[in-house]
Amino acid sequence: MIEFRKIAASAVLSAAMMMSLTATGCEDKKAESSQVADVLVPTEAPTQDPAAQLPDIEIFSAEPCGMNGRARSLRTINDDVIGYISIPETYVDYPVTQCGDNEGYIHTDLYGGYLDSGTIFMDYRDIFVPDESKQSNNIVLYGHNMLNGTKFASLHHYRQDDSLYAKSPIIEFSSNYVDYKYVIFAYFLTSGDYGDSAYGEEFAYWDMENMDEKQFNEYVKTCRERSLISPDIDIKYGDQIITLQTCHMDEDNSRFLVIGRRLRNDETPEDFMNVSSTAAEEADESSDSEEIDE
């Protein structure tokens, strides 16, 4: 299924906990707690300086639609690399893969070996091609919630530290061709199962990749209603959404979601720095106060 090419790497990728559509449950706690470090053990001794074996990006010929150098380098390791995600002020800084199902990278590293924390991956049904008009309007990425803080574990810092949103409201998620940025407009806990739960009515976010206008508006509305923040960020049909998912608790199969909207052509990340996470609530309270005064 995956073509892995032998290559010596100068860095070891990190660790996490997640979910798949067909296997949405969190991993066994005992297995989780045993992951004390995200280390890829070499299977054979190096024969020369690893740095000398790294590919020279300059020798690659240009690929269709201008594949960037990072993607070309990563794809010499693994053809399933489809992008790269990083979030300032967190530990999120990883390649993203996609394969034919949502199970291939649960416990597989970028090199094809076993790794408890797996690899950050995109839902297998999502479309993230160079032609933006054909991309899914909701990209869903999965990552484990590792005890050592790697993979998507540090997403939980948003709900644990109210000040983090003001410092880091931007998700940087690149395809193999274009660098995109998304502004976070919601994050909340929800169930990872079908059906109603203690977290509210059923919200099968993993089944909402290619939505029509009604579905899109309902998705955004649900995210806003459940969100722990309510920034004053405009979202309309035609915008691209990203949904990051990681586990919360094994006992109730709960998930923590972070949702962002892709920046438009006339927007910059600076436009959203230090934006109040409660701007919308404050506006509503002000409006209610004015009505009472009248």
Backbone as numpy.savetxt, mean C-alpha at the origin, in Angstrom:
# Nx Ny Nz CAx CAy CAz Cx Cy Cz
5.73 -20.01 -12.65 4.91 -18.80 -12.65 5.76 -17.56 -12.65
6.83 -17.60 -11.91 7.67 -16.42 -11.77 9.06 -16.75 -12.26
9.61 -15.86 -13.04 10.98 -16.08 -13.51 11.91 -15.27 -12.64
12.74 -15.98 -11.87 13.69 -15.31 -11.00 15.09 -15.46 -11.59
15.78 -14.38 -11.77 17.14 -14.41 -12.26 18.10 -14.26 -11.10
19.20 -15.02 -11.14 20.17 -14.96 -10.05 20.90 -13.62 -10.10
20.90 -12.97 -8.99 21.59 -11.68 -8.90 21.98 -11.45 -7.46
23.19 -10.94 -7.23 23.60 -10.63 -5.87 23.03 -9.29 -5.51
22.44 -9.16 -4.33 21.85 -7.91 -3.92 22.69 -7.25 -2.85
22.73 -5.92 -2.82 23.52 -5.21 -1.82 22.70 -4.88 -0.59
21.41 -5.18 -0.62 20.59 -4.86 0.53 19.57 -5.94 0.73
19.13 -6.12 1.94 18.15 -7.16 2.24 16.82 -6.48 2.50
15.77 -7.00 1.89 14.46 -6.36 2.02 13.81 -6.76 3.35
12.83 -6.03 3.80 12.28 -6.10 5.14 11.05 -7.00 5.34
10.20 -6.90 6.48 9.19 -7.88 6.87 7.79 -7.37 7.20
6.51 -8.30 7.24 5.16 -7.71 7.48 3.97 -8.66 7.61
2.76 -8.19 7.78 1.60 -9.07 7.85 0.49 -8.55 6.99
-0.34 -9.42 6.35 -1.28 -8.93 5.36 -2.48 -9.80 5.20
-3.05 -9.74 3.94 -4.25 -10.48 3.68 -4.38 -10.80 2.22
-5.03 -11.91 1.89 -5.32 -12.18 0.50 -6.81 -12.30 0.35
-7.29 -12.13 -0.88 -8.72 -12.21 -1.11 -9.23 -13.60 -0.79
-8.54 -14.61 -1.31 -9.00 -15.97 -1.10 -8.58 -16.52 0.25
-7.60 -15.90 0.88 -7.18 -16.32 2.21 -7.04 -15.05 3.03
-8.19 -14.46 3.44 -8.18 -13.14 4.05 -7.75 -13.15 5.50
-7.62 -14.29 6.13 -7.29 -14.34 7.55 -5.87 -13.93 7.82
-5.65 -13.36 9.02 -4.30 -13.04 9.43 -3.55 -14.33 9.70
-2.23 -14.25 9.68 -1.45 -15.44 9.92 -1.44 -15.78 11.40
-1.13 -17.03 11.72 -1.11 -17.51 13.08 -0.18 -16.68 13.94
-0.66 -16.29 15.14 0.12 -15.42 16.00 1.48 -16.00 16.36
1.50 -17.32 16.56 2.76 -17.94 16.94 3.79 -17.76 15.84
3.32 -17.89 14.58 4.24 -17.69 13.45 4.68 -16.25 13.38
3.76 -15.33 13.70 4.10 -13.91 13.65 5.18 -13.57 14.67
4.98 -14.03 15.91 5.89 -13.64 16.97 7.29 -14.21 16.78
7.39 -15.24 15.95 8.71 -15.82 15.72 9.54 -15.01 14.75
8.91 -14.03 14.10 9.63 -13.21 13.13 10.30 -12.06 13.86
11.52 -12.25 14.30 12.21 -11.21 15.05 13.05 -10.32 14.17
13.34 -10.77 12.98 14.12 -9.93 12.06 13.82 -10.37 10.64
13.86 -9.39 9.74 13.54 -9.67 8.34 14.84 -9.97 7.61
15.30 -11.20 7.70 16.61 -11.54 7.16 16.51 -12.63 6.12
17.11 -12.40 4.99 17.18 -13.41 3.94 18.52 -14.11 4.06
18.48 -15.39 4.46 19.72 -16.14 4.66 20.25 -16.61 3.32
21.51 -16.31 3.00 22.05 -16.73 1.71 22.15 -18.25 1.62
21.92 -18.79 0.44 21.98 -20.23 0.26 23.37 -20.69 -0.14
24.21 -19.78 -0.53 25.58 -20.15 -0.86 26.50 -18.97 -0.59
27.75 -19.26 -0.34 28.70 -18.19 -0.01 29.00 -17.35 -1.24
29.10 -16.02 -1.05 29.44 -15.16 -2.19 30.84 -15.47 -2.71
31.00 -15.38 -3.99 32.30 -15.68 -4.59 33.08 -14.42 -4.91
32.40 -13.27 -4.84 33.09 -12.02 -5.08 32.31 -10.89 -4.44
32.85 -9.70 -4.50 32.19 -8.54 -3.92 30.79 -8.41 -4.49
29.71 -8.47 -3.65 28.35 -8.38 -4.17 28.11 -7.13 -5.00
28.72 -6.02 -4.60 28.49 -4.78 -5.33 28.96 -4.88 -6.78
29.99 -5.70 -6.99 30.54 -5.84 -8.34 29.60 -6.62 -9.26
28.61 -7.32 -8.66 27.71 -8.13 -9.46 26.41 -7.40 -9.79
26.20 -6.25 -9.19 24.97 -5.52 -9.46 24.92 -5.07 -10.92
23.72 -5.09 -11.50 23.62 -4.70 -12.91 23.91 -3.22 -13.14
24.55 -2.94 -14.23 24.80 -1.56 -14.61 23.56 -1.08 -15.35
22.78 -0.21 -14.69 21.51 0.23 -15.28 21.72 0.88 -16.64
22.88 1.48 -16.84 23.12 2.20 -18.09 23.14 1.26 -19.30
23.37 -0.03 -19.08 23.46 -0.93 -20.23 22.10 -1.38 -20.73
21.04 -1.10 -19.96 19.72 -1.51 -20.39 19.23 -0.64 -21.54
18.61 -1.27 -22.50 18.02 -0.49 -23.58 16.69 0.08 -23.11
16.27 1.16 -23.72 15.01 1.79 -23.35 13.86 0.83 -23.60
12.90 0.82 -22.66 11.74 -0.06 -22.80 10.51 0.76 -23.16
9.44 0.11 -23.62 8.24 0.84 -24.00 7.76 1.76 -22.88
7.33 2.95 -23.26 6.76 3.93 -22.34 7.77 4.43 -21.31
9.06 4.20 -21.54 10.08 4.77 -20.66 10.14 4.16 -19.28
10.24 2.85 -19.16 10.39 2.21 -17.86 11.57 2.84 -17.13
11.37 3.20 -15.85 12.43 3.89 -15.13 13.55 2.94 -14.71
14.69 3.52 -14.37 15.87 2.73 -14.04 15.68 1.81 -12.85
15.00 2.29 -11.81 14.77 1.45 -10.64 13.97 0.21 -11.01
12.93 0.40 -11.81 12.10 -0.73 -12.22 12.90 -1.71 -13.06
13.71 -1.20 -13.99 14.51 -2.09 -14.83 15.48 -2.91 -13.99
16.07 -2.27 -12.97 16.99 -2.97 -12.10 16.27 -4.04 -11.27
15.12 -3.68 -10.68 14.37 -4.64 -9.86 13.84 -5.80 -10.69
13.50 -5.52 -11.93 12.93 -6.59 -12.76 14.00 -7.56 -13.27
15.27 -7.23 -13.08 16.29 -8.24 -13.34 16.28 -9.28 -12.23
15.69 -8.92 -11.09 15.54 -9.86 -9.98 14.23 -10.62 -10.11
13.16 -9.89 -10.45 11.83 -10.50 -10.44 10.92 -9.78 -11.43
10.43 -10.52 -12.41 9.56 -9.94 -13.43 8.20 -9.52 -12.89
7.87 -9.94 -11.66 6.57 -9.59 -11.09 6.55 -8.22 -10.44
7.70 -7.53 -10.38 7.72 -6.18 -9.82 6.87 -5.26 -10.69
5.91 -4.60 -10.05 5.00 -3.74 -10.80 5.06 -2.29 -10.35
5.78 -2.04 -9.25 5.88 -0.67 -8.77 6.70 -0.58 -7.50
6.63 0.60 -6.87 7.42 0.84 -5.66 6.64 1.81 -4.78
6.59 1.51 -3.47 5.85 2.37 -2.54 6.74 2.85 -1.42
6.58 4.11 -1.05 7.27 4.66 0.11 6.38 5.74 0.74
6.47 5.86 2.06 5.71 6.87 2.79 6.65 7.55 3.77
6.90 8.83 3.60 7.80 9.55 4.51 7.34 9.41 5.96
8.31 9.41 6.88 8.07 9.31 8.32 7.58 7.93 8.76
7.61 6.95 7.86 7.27 5.57 8.21 8.39 4.66 7.69
8.27 3.36 7.96 9.24 2.40 7.45 8.83 1.83 6.10
7.74 2.32 5.55 7.25 1.81 4.27 8.15 2.31 3.14
8.89 1.38 2.51 9.83 1.73 1.45 10.20 0.44 0.72
9.31 -0.04 -0.17 9.46 -1.38 -0.73 9.03 -1.48 -2.19
9.59 -2.46 -2.89 9.06 -2.82 -4.20 7.68 -3.45 -4.01
6.85 -3.36 -5.04 5.52 -3.97 -5.02 5.42 -4.96 -6.17
4.89 -6.13 -5.88 4.75 -7.18 -6.89 3.28 -7.45 -7.18
3.05 -8.19 -8.25 1.71 -8.66 -8.59 1.86 -9.96 -9.37
1.06 -10.96 -8.99 1.07 -12.23 -9.73 -0.36 -12.67 -10.00
-0.56 -13.92 -10.36 -1.87 -14.38 -10.80 -2.86 -14.69 -9.71
-2.48 -14.51 -8.44 -3.40 -14.71 -7.33 -2.94 -13.86 -6.15
-3.68 -13.93 -5.05 -3.33 -13.15 -3.87 -2.62 -13.99 -2.81
-2.01 -15.08 -3.23 -1.32 -15.94 -2.29 0.18 -16.07 -2.58
0.59 -15.73 -3.79 1.96 -15.98 -4.21 3.02 -15.28 -3.39
2.71 -14.11 -2.81 3.74 -13.35 -2.10 3.45 -13.19 -0.61
2.53 -13.99 -0.09 2.24 -13.90 1.34 3.48 -14.24 2.16
4.20 -15.28 1.75 5.42 -15.68 2.46 6.56 -15.91 1.47
6.62 -15.10 0.43 7.67 -15.23 -0.57 8.40 -13.91 -0.71
9.73 -13.96 -0.71 10.49 -12.72 -0.86 10.68 -12.40 -2.34
11.37 -11.31 -2.59 11.54 -10.84 -3.96 12.35 -11.81 -4.81
13.14 -12.67 -4.16 14.01 -13.58 -4.88 13.40 -14.97 -5.07
12.17 -15.16 -4.57 11.50 -16.44 -4.73 11.68 -17.38 -3.56
12.41 -16.96 -2.53 12.60 -17.79 -1.35 11.52 -17.55 -0.31
11.48 -18.42 0.70 10.51 -18.25 1.78 10.92 -17.10 2.69
9.95 -16.28 3.05 10.16 -15.20 4.01 8.83 -14.99 4.73
8.86 -15.09 6.05 7.63 -15.00 6.84 6.85 -13.73 6.54
7.57 -12.64 6.35 6.92 -11.34 6.13 6.48 -11.13 4.69
6.89 -12.01 3.80 6.47 -11.90 2.41 6.93 -10.62 1.73
6.18 -10.22 0.71 6.48 -9.04 -0.11 5.21 -8.22 -0.26
5.33 -6.91 -0.29 4.17 -6.07 -0.56 3.64 -6.42 -1.95
2.33 -6.64 -2.08 1.81 -6.99 -3.39 0.47 -6.32 -3.69
0.21 -6.20 -4.95 -1.03 -5.61 -5.45 -2.06 -6.70 -5.71
-3.33 -6.40 -5.47 -4.38 -7.37 -5.76 -4.27 -7.83 -7.21
-4.42 -9.13 -7.41 -4.17 -9.71 -8.74 -5.15 -9.20 -9.79
-6.28 -8.64 -9.39 -7.27 -8.16 -10.34 -7.05 -6.71 -10.75
-6.17 -6.01 -10.04 -5.94 -4.60 -10.34 -5.19 -4.44 -11.66
-5.49 -3.34 -12.34 -4.84 -3.01 -13.60 -4.01 -1.75 -13.38
-2.69 -1.86 -13.61 -1.79 -0.73 -13.35 -0.83 -0.57 -14.52
-1.39 -0.46 -15.71 -0.63 -0.37 -16.95 -0.21 1.08 -17.21
0.73 1.29 -18.15 1.16 2.66 -18.45 0.02 3.58 -18.91
-0.96 3.04 -19.63 -2.09 3.84 -20.09 -3.01 4.12 -18.91
-2.97 5.34 -18.38 -3.71 5.68 -17.17 -5.22 5.55 -17.34
-5.71 5.68 -18.55 -7.15 5.56 -18.78 -7.64 4.13 -18.56
-6.71 3.18 -18.54 -7.08 1.77 -18.36 -6.76 1.26 -16.96
-6.19 2.12 -16.11 -5.86 1.69 -14.75 -7.12 1.54 -13.90
-7.08 0.60 -12.96 -8.17 0.46 -11.99 -8.29 1.75 -11.20
-9.53 2.18 -10.90 -9.66 3.42 -10.16 -9.48 3.23 -8.65
-9.25 1.99 -8.22 -8.87 1.73 -6.84 -7.81 0.63 -6.85
-6.58 1.00 -6.52 -5.48 0.04 -6.43 -5.39 -0.43 -4.98
-5.43 -1.74 -4.76 -5.36 -2.30 -3.40 -4.02 -2.99 -3.20
-3.28 -2.57 -2.18 -1.98 -3.16 -1.85 -2.05 -3.83 -0.48
-1.44 -5.01 -0.37 -1.46 -5.78 0.87 -0.04 -5.89 1.44
0.06 -5.79 2.77 1.35 -5.96 3.43 1.15 -6.44 4.86
2.03 -7.29 5.34 1.93 -7.83 6.69 2.17 -6.76 7.75
1.62 -6.99 8.92 1.81 -6.14 10.09 2.80 -6.86 11.02
4.08 -6.69 10.76 5.11 -7.45 11.46 5.45 -6.84 12.83
5.78 -7.71 13.77 6.09 -7.27 15.13 7.33 -6.40 15.18
8.23 -6.57 14.23 9.45 -5.75 14.23 9.26 -4.42 13.50
8.03 -4.11 13.10 7.73 -2.80 12.53 7.88 -2.69 11.03
8.26 -3.79 10.37 8.49 -3.72 8.94 7.22 -3.99 8.13
7.39 -3.92 6.80 6.31 -4.02 5.82 5.25 -2.96 6.12
4.00 -3.30 6.34 2.97 -2.26 6.55 2.67 -2.02 8.02
3.49 -2.55 8.93 3.23 -2.38 10.36 3.18 -0.92 10.77
4.06 -0.09 10.20 4.14 1.31 10.64 2.95 2.15 10.15
2.07 1.58 9.33 0.84 2.30 8.99 0.01 2.55 10.25
0.12 1.65 11.21 -0.63 1.81 12.45 -0.21 3.05 13.23
0.95 3.61 12.93 1.38 4.82 13.61 0.42 5.97 13.36
-0.30 5.94 12.24 -1.26 7.01 11.96 -2.36 7.05 13.01
-2.86 5.90 13.39 -3.94 5.88 14.39 -3.40 6.01 15.80
-2.09 5.74 15.99 -1.49 5.83 17.31 -0.91 7.20 17.62
-0.63 7.99 16.60 0.00 9.30 16.77 -0.74 10.32 15.91
-1.54 11.14 16.54 -2.36 12.12 15.82 -1.53 13.12 15.02
-0.29 13.33 15.42 0.53 14.34 14.75 1.16 13.82 13.45
1.16 12.51 13.24 1.84 11.96 12.07 1.18 12.41 10.77
-0.13 12.48 10.76 -0.82 12.85 9.51 -0.38 14.22 9.00
-0.24 15.17 9.90 0.17 16.52 9.48 1.57 16.52 8.87
2.43 15.64 9.36 3.80 15.57 8.85 3.93 14.71 7.60
3.05 13.73 7.47 3.20 12.77 6.38 1.85 12.34 5.80
1.20 13.24 5.06 -0.10 12.90 4.47 0.01 12.31 3.06
1.24 12.12 2.58 1.44 11.72 1.18 1.98 10.30 1.06
1.35 9.51 0.19 1.82 8.19 -0.18 2.51 8.32 -1.54
3.73 7.85 -1.65 4.44 7.86 -2.93 4.40 6.45 -3.51
3.63 6.30 -4.56 3.50 4.97 -5.18 3.74 5.10 -6.67
4.82 4.49 -7.13 5.21 4.60 -8.54 4.90 3.30 -9.28
4.51 3.45 -10.54 4.47 2.29 -11.41 5.89 2.08 -11.92
6.09 1.17 -12.85 7.42 0.98 -13.43 7.76 2.11 -14.41
6.82 3.04 -14.59 7.01 4.07 -15.61 6.84 5.49 -15.08
5.93 5.67 -14.11 5.57 7.01 -13.66 5.55 7.07 -12.14
6.03 8.17 -11.58 5.95 8.39 -10.14 4.64 9.10 -9.81
3.84 8.47 -8.96 2.57 9.06 -8.53 2.62 9.39 -7.05
1.80 10.36 -6.65 1.65 10.69 -5.24 0.17 10.75 -4.90
-0.15 10.31 -3.71 -1.54 10.26 -3.25 -1.63 10.96 -1.89
-2.70 11.72 -1.66 -2.91 12.35 -0.37 -3.88 11.47 0.42
-3.52 11.15 1.64 -4.36 10.32 2.50 -5.59 11.11 2.93
-6.76 10.52 2.76 -7.98 11.20 3.20 -8.77 10.39 4.22
-8.35 9.15 4.48 -9.07 8.33 5.46 -8.18 7.19 5.94
-8.38 6.79 7.18 -7.82 5.52 7.67 -8.69 5.04 8.83
-8.87 3.73 8.91 -9.81 3.18 9.89 -9.64 1.67 10.00
-10.23 1.11 11.05 -10.26 -0.33 11.25 -11.54 -0.89 10.66
-11.44 -2.07 10.08 -12.62 -2.70 9.50 -12.43 -4.21 9.53
-13.46 -4.93 9.16 -13.38 -6.39 9.14 -12.72 -6.87 7.85
-12.01 -7.98 7.95 -11.42 -8.60 6.76 -12.29 -9.71 6.22
-13.53 -9.82 6.70 -14.46 -10.86 6.27 -15.68 -10.25 5.61
-16.38 -11.07 4.84 -17.69 -10.69 4.34 -18.67 -10.66 5.52
-19.71 -9.85 5.41 -20.72 -9.78 6.46 -20.47 -8.65 7.43
-21.51 -8.34 8.22 -21.40 -7.28 9.22 -20.49 -7.73 10.36
-19.93 -6.75 11.06 -19.03 -7.05 12.17 -19.12 -5.93 13.20
-18.29 -6.06 14.22 -18.24 -5.03 15.25 -17.74 -3.71 14.68
-17.15 -3.76 13.50 -16.61 -2.55 12.86 -17.61 -1.91 11.91
-18.81 -2.47 11.83 -19.84 -1.88 10.98 -20.38 -2.85 9.96
-21.17 -2.32 9.06 -21.75 -3.14 8.01 -20.66 -3.66 7.08
-21.03 -4.68 6.33 -20.05 -5.29 5.42 -19.41 -4.24 4.51
-18.10 -4.33 4.40 -17.35 -3.42 3.53 -16.25 -4.23 2.85
-16.62 -4.86 1.75 -15.67 -5.73 1.03 -14.77 -4.89 0.14
-13.89 -4.12 0.76 -13.00 -3.21 0.04 -12.12 -3.94 -0.98
-11.84 -5.21 -0.72 -10.98 -5.99 -1.63 -11.69 -6.36 -2.93
-13.00 -6.13 -2.99 -13.77 -6.42 -4.19 -14.14 -5.15 -4.95
-13.43 -4.07 -4.72 -13.81 -2.78 -5.30 -12.63 -2.17 -6.05
-12.23 -2.83 -7.14 -11.09 -2.36 -7.93 -11.50 -1.47 -9.10
-12.53 -1.89 -9.81 -12.96 -1.18 -11.01 -14.42 -0.77 -10.84
-14.62 0.41 -10.30 -15.94 0.85 -9.88 -16.57 1.83 -10.86
-17.89 1.73 -11.02 -18.61 2.75 -11.79 -18.81 3.96 -10.87
-19.44 5.00 -11.37 -19.55 6.23 -10.60 -20.30 6.04 -9.29
-21.38 5.28 -9.32 -22.16 5.05 -8.10 -21.34 4.29 -7.07
-20.66 3.24 -7.51 -19.84 2.44 -6.61 -18.68 3.26 -6.05
-18.07 4.06 -6.91 -16.95 4.90 -6.49 -17.39 5.87 -5.40
-18.48 6.56 -5.63 -18.97 7.54 -4.65 -19.36 6.87 -3.33
-19.92 5.65 -3.41 -20.29 4.92 -2.21 -19.04 4.48 -1.44
-18.00 4.10 -2.19 -16.74 3.69 -1.56 -16.13 4.86 -0.79
-16.04 6.00 -1.43 -15.47 7.19 -0.79 -16.31 7.60 0.41
-17.63 7.56 0.27 -18.54 7.92 1.36 -18.33 7.00 2.56
-18.23 5.70 2.31 -18.02 4.74 3.40 -16.69 4.99 4.09
-15.64 5.24 3.30 -14.32 5.52 3.88 -14.37 6.76 4.76
-15.02 7.80 4.29 -15.10 9.04 5.07 -15.88 8.82 6.37
-16.99 8.09 6.30 -17.83 7.87 7.47 -17.10 7.06 8.55
-16.27 6.12 8.13 -15.58 5.26 9.09 -14.22 5.81 9.52
-13.75 6.80 8.84 -12.39 7.29 9.05 -12.17 7.90 10.43
-10.95 7.73 10.93 -10.54 8.35 12.19 -10.13 9.80 11.99
-10.00 10.22 10.72 -9.71 11.62 10.39 -10.74 12.11 9.38
-10.84 13.40 9.24 -11.78 13.96 8.26 -11.22 15.23 7.63
-10.10 15.13 6.94 -9.51 16.31 6.30 -10.40 16.81 5.16
-10.28 18.09 4.88 -11.10 18.72 3.85 -10.42 18.50 2.49
-10.56 17.30 1.94 -9.93 16.95 0.67 -11.01 16.56 -0.33
-11.02 17.25 -1.44 -12.01 17.01 -2.48 -11.71 15.69 -3.21
-12.76 14.90 -3.42 -12.62 13.64 -4.17 -13.83 13.51 -5.08
-13.58 13.18 -6.33 -14.67 13.06 -7.28 -14.42 11.88 -8.21
-15.49 11.40 -8.83 -15.35 10.29 -9.76 -14.40 10.68 -10.89
-13.49 9.81 -11.20 -12.43 10.12 -12.16 -11.08 10.19 -11.47
-11.08 10.46 -10.14 -9.85 10.42 -9.37 -9.42 8.96 -9.19
-8.11 8.76 -9.01 -7.58 7.43 -8.74 -7.37 7.28 -7.23
-7.76 6.12 -6.71 -7.69 5.84 -5.28 -6.68 4.72 -5.02
-5.99 4.80 -3.88 -5.14 3.71 -3.44 -5.59 3.28 -2.05
-5.68 1.97 -1.83 -6.08 1.41 -0.55 -4.96 0.50 -0.04
-4.38 0.86 1.10 -3.34 0.05 1.71 -3.97 -0.75 2.84
-3.71 -2.05 2.89 -4.31 -2.90 3.90 -3.27 -3.71 4.67
-3.43 -3.73 5.98 -2.61 -4.59 6.82 -3.48 -5.13 7.94
-3.03 -6.16 8.63 -3.81 -6.76 9.70 -3.80 -5.90 10.96
-4.82 -6.11 11.78 -4.92 -5.44 13.08 -4.91 -6.48 14.19
-5.93 -7.32 14.25 -6.01 -8.35 15.28 -6.40 -9.69 14.66
-5.78 -10.76 15.15 -6.11 -12.09 14.68 -7.49 -12.53 15.16
-7.82 -12.17 16.41 -9.03 -12.68 17.04 -10.30 -12.39 16.24
-10.39 -11.19 15.69 -11.60 -10.83 14.93 -11.32 -10.63 13.45
-10.12 -11.05 13.00 -9.75 -10.94 11.59 -9.94 -9.51 11.07
-9.54 -8.55 11.89 -9.72 -7.15 11.53 -8.55 -6.62 10.73
-8.79 -5.53 10.01 -7.80 -4.92 9.14 -7.71 -3.42 9.42
-6.54 -2.87 9.14 -6.38 -1.42 9.18 -6.13 -0.95 7.76
-6.94 0.01 7.32 -6.85 0.52 5.96 -6.39 1.98 5.97
-5.55 2.33 5.01 -5.16 3.71 4.77 -5.52 4.01 3.32
-6.33 5.05 3.10 -6.88 5.34 1.77 -6.36 6.70 1.30
-5.90 6.76 0.05 -5.42 8.02 -0.50 -5.99 8.30 -1.88
-5.98 9.56 -2.25 -6.43 10.00 -3.58 -5.24 10.55 -4.35
-5.07 10.09 -5.61 -3.93 10.55 -6.41 -3.99 12.05 -6.63
-2.83 12.69 -6.51 -2.76 14.13 -6.76 -3.09 14.43 -8.21
-3.82 15.52 -8.42 -4.15 15.95 -9.77 -2.98 16.75 -10.36
-3.08 17.02 -11.65 -1.96 17.69 -12.34 -1.62 19.06 -11.77
-2.60 19.75 -11.18 -2.35 21.09 -10.67 -2.06 21.10 -9.17
-1.83 19.92 -8.59 -1.58 19.83 -7.16 -0.14 19.38 -6.88
0.37 19.78 -5.73 1.69 19.35 -5.28 1.57 18.82 -3.86
2.50 18.00 -3.40 2.46 17.51 -2.02 2.43 18.64 -1.00
3.11 19.75 -1.33 3.16 20.88 -0.39 1.78 21.46 -0.12
0.86 21.29 -1.06 -0.50 21.80 -0.87 -1.20 21.13 0.31
-0.72 19.95 0.70 -1.42 19.18 1.72 -0.61 18.99 3.00
0.56 19.59 3.06 1.36 19.50 4.28 0.71 20.32 5.39
0.67 19.74 6.58 0.10 20.40 7.75 -1.39 20.70 7.62
-2.06 19.99 6.72 -3.51 20.12 6.62 -4.14 19.49 7.85
-5.12 20.15 8.42 -5.77 19.62 9.62 -6.46 18.30 9.32
-6.28 17.33 10.19 -6.95 16.04 10.01 -8.41 16.10 10.39
-8.85 17.25 10.93 -10.25 17.40 11.33 -10.90 18.59 10.65
-10.36 19.00 9.52 -10.86 20.21 8.84 -12.34 20.10 8.52
-12.75 18.95 8.04 -14.15 18.78 7.65 -15.06 18.88 8.85
-14.67 18.29 9.97 -15.48 18.33 11.18 -15.60 19.76 11.69
-14.48 20.50 11.66 -14.49 21.87 12.13 -15.41 22.72 11.27
-15.42 22.46 9.95 -16.29 23.20 9.06 -17.75 22.91 9.37
-18.08 21.65 9.65 -19.45 21.27 9.98 -19.90 21.92 11.27
-19.01 21.94 12.28 -19.35 22.54 13.57 -19.59 24.04 13.42
-18.78 24.68 12.58 -18.94 26.11 12.34 -20.27 26.39 11.67
-20.63 25.54 10.70 -21.90 25.70 9.99 -23.07 25.53 10.94
-23.00 24.51 11.81 -24.08 24.27 12.76 -24.23 25.45 13.72
-23.10 26.02 14.14 -23.12 27.15 15.06 -23.80 28.35 14.44
-23.53 28.60 13.13 -24.12 29.73 12.44 -25.62 29.56 12.33
-26.08 28.33 12.10 -27.51 28.09 11.97 -28.22 28.33 13.29
-27.58 27.94 14.41 -28.17 28.15 15.72 -28.26 29.62 16.04
-27.22 30.38 15.69 -27.21 31.82 15.97 -28.33 32.52 15.23
-28.65 32.04 14.03 -29.71 32.67 13.26 -31.07 32.41 13.90
